[in-house]
Amino acid sequence: MKTIATTLGATLLAVAALPAIAAGNAAPLEECVQLSDGHRGTRAAGNTQLLLRDGDAHYRVKFNGTCETLARSSRIYIATDGEHNRLCPTGTTVSAKQYRCRAESVEVIDDRTWSREARTAGR
C-alpha cells in the first residue's frame, strides 16, 4: 500500500510540474531586435498569436484577442515606432492594408516550441 501511495504521489508531482516545464520554453523579449527580410511567420491560437522564425531565433507575438490583420492578410508588416522589421517588447505593431494590431507581448521561444505550435496551427 505504501508503494502505491508513493508512486501515486510521484506521478501527481510530475504532472503538476508539466505547465512549469512548458512555460520554461518561453521568456519575455528583453530588448528590441531587428528582423531580417528573410524572417517567416505563421498564425497561431486562432489568430491571437504570430509565431516568427528569423534564422535560429524564434518568437511568439501575442495580441489582446483576435488580430484581424492575421486573419485577413497573407502578407503582413512588423514595425515598432515606424521602423520596419523592428520587434520590441512594447510598441510593436503588425499591419497589412488598412488593418493594424498592436502586440500585447513578445516572447523568445525555442525551436521545439515554435515547431510544435506552428504544426498545431496548421491543422
N, C-alpha and C positions, 0 to 999 in steps of 0.2 A: 504494500500500500504506500509506503514511504517513497519507493521508486517511482510510482505513478505520479504522486504529488510533485516530486522533484522534476520529473520530465515535463509535466503539465506547466509548472511554474517557469521552467526554462523556455518552453515554447511560447508562452504568453509574453515573456520579456523580449524574445526575439521579434515577435510580431509587433509589439509596441514600438520597437526601435526602427521599423521599416520607414515610417514617414521621416524620421530624423536622417536616415541614410539617404533617402531620396532628396531631401532638402539640402544635403551636403553637396549635391552636384550643381548648385546654383549659388552665385554670390552677386550682390549688387555691383553694378558698374561703378567704379570709384572716380574715374576721370574720363574726359572725352577721348574718343578715338576717331581717326579719320578712316572711313571705309574705302577700300579700293573700288575702282569702277567694275571690277570683276566679282563683287560680292553677290550672293544669291540669297533669296528669301522664300519662305513658304508660309502660308496662312496656317493657323492652328487654333484649337479651342473655340471653334465656332466664330472665327474672325475677331476674337478678343485678344489674340496674340499674333505676333510676327516672329518667326524664327529666322535668324540671319546667320549665314556662314560666309566668312571672309578669310580665305586661306585656311589656316589652322585655328582661327578664332571663331567662336560660336556665341551667339547672343539670343536672348529671349526678350522681346519688347512687348510689354503688357499695356493694354488700354483699359480705360474705365468703361466697360461694356463693349458692344459690338462696334467695330471700326468699319464704317460703310466704304471707306477707301479700299480696304482689303476685299470687301465683298463685291465691289463693282469694277475693279480695275486689275488688269494683269501686269501693268507697268506702273510702279509707284516710285516716289522720290522721297528720300530721307534727308532731313536738314535740321540744323539747330541754329537759331539766330540768323537764318538766311544762308548759312554755309552748307552747300550741297555735300552729301555723304558724310556729314558730321553726326556722330552718335554720342550723346551725352547723358549723364544720369538724370538731368532735368532739362526741359525745354525742347526736346526732340519732337518733331512733327513728321508724319507720314502723309503725303499728299499725292493726288492724281486728279487731273482735270479740275472740276470745281469742288472736289471732296478733300477734306483735311481732318486728320485725327491727331490729337496730342497724346504722346506716350505718358502713361502713368508711372511706369518704372522700366528700367533696363537691367537685365541680369546677364552675367557671364555664365555660360553653361559649358559642359564638356561635350566632346564629340558623341559620346554614347547617348547622352540625354537628348542632344539635337537629333540624332538619327532615330531614336525611339519615338520622339514626339512628332517628327516630320512623317514618319511611317504611319503613325496613328492618324494624323491629319489627312493623309492621302486616302483613307478608307471611306 
